[in-house]
Amino acid sequence: MRHLLLVTVENPYDPKSWSGTPYNILKSLENRFDKITVISSPIPKKGYLDSFLRLILGRKKYPLWMTNTALKAYAKHFDETVRKSHPDAVLCISSQHLIYAKELNLPVFMISDAPWIAYKEAYKNYEALPLLAYKFAKQEAEVARRISAVIYPTPWACKEAESRFGIPKDKIKLLSFGANSYCADSDEKIFCRISERKLDTLKFLYIGKDWERKGGPLALDIVQLVNNSGFNASLHIIGCNPSIDEAMRQYVCEYGYLSPGNPDDRITMENAFSQADFFLVPSYAECFGLVFAEAQSYGLPCISLNSHGIPGVVENGKTGLLFDHAASAELIAEEVVKLIKDRVAYQNMAIAARAKFSNELNWSCFGHKLHELIQNHDEADKTVHD
């Protein structure tokens, strides 16, 4: 397999684009193909009707990239590039370029964190559903039936694809994403730090912009209850400045938004991870949760809810604790306290978290498995046609 065409509406050369996921996908594949041609970040075209509807409905209700005008322009750009560059295979991040594409008579793979409509329905209490949502969902399903395979990072997303797209299981591939930011120290160093955690003064780390969706109020209640159980515990909040009752502030340390691109902010975030004992983000809706992968790179047990893609990143009882949405703060705090009191169990969980990052939740592993998947498909396809 020599030449790959990577297609995305994001900018794979920018580490800040989609939290760095397209950037890391490209980096993970650069040394595995002789050549990679990239289509990235085309500006959606719009007609007069599109402009009018966007003005009336707003950009969230009527995003330009979902219009036929934009989708046809994406497809035209894609088809022209395939005819010009003659790739051996195509990897498309999301499906926009493929909706109206004609040049699909080669191995084509689509990758995303979930089928688009599954993601929107998972987030329905927090994000508006666009006007063209179900039309686009139907188009994406048609794409899935026309191409070689669809790739998702969690079992939840794979099951959603199977039920919504009506395609065979063997066309759906499970491949975990890697942590976009992570602790680069050796496993031995991380294991040593884990053994040095005293668990007498407890630091719970919360990272997220969306305080409600990511369960910020629940996290506060949990930390307060851990304190009520006789421990000195604090919640360290990165990514937002929520409104917190004065009585709760004694348990809270707020950092606000920290930019990974800012060296000082990056050091502050790394220190917060390194000094934490638990990663606590009880999110109600999450397609994957890259930050859970990042936390596990520091050997942090993750405490969250059994939401959508999270069980594909955090293994309940092994690398963290996951709870049903109906679980009370009291129940969660009780289980956390049990773990704190069992030092051996805590250390085993922390070690397993780091091991999961090292063995699975990293982009080097992703690149190796994806290249192997594309290579094997190409060889199988040649055998069929010989």
Secondary structure by P-SEA (a helix, b strand, c coil): ccbbbbbccccccccccccaaaaaaaaaccccccbbbbbccccccccaaaaaaaaacccccccccccaaaaaaaaaaaaaaaaaccccbbbbccccccccccccccbbbbbccccaaaaaaaaccccccccaaaaaaaaaaaaaacccccccccaaaaaaaaaaaccccccbbbbbbcccccccccaaaaaaaaaaccccbbbbbbbcccccccaaaaaaaaaaaaaaaccbbbbbbcccccccccccccccccccccccccaaaaaaaaaaaaaccccccccccccccaaaaaaaaabbbbbbcccccccccccccccbbbbcccccaaaaaaaaaaaaacaaaaaaaaaaaaaaaaccccaaaaaaaaaaaaaaaaaaaaaaac
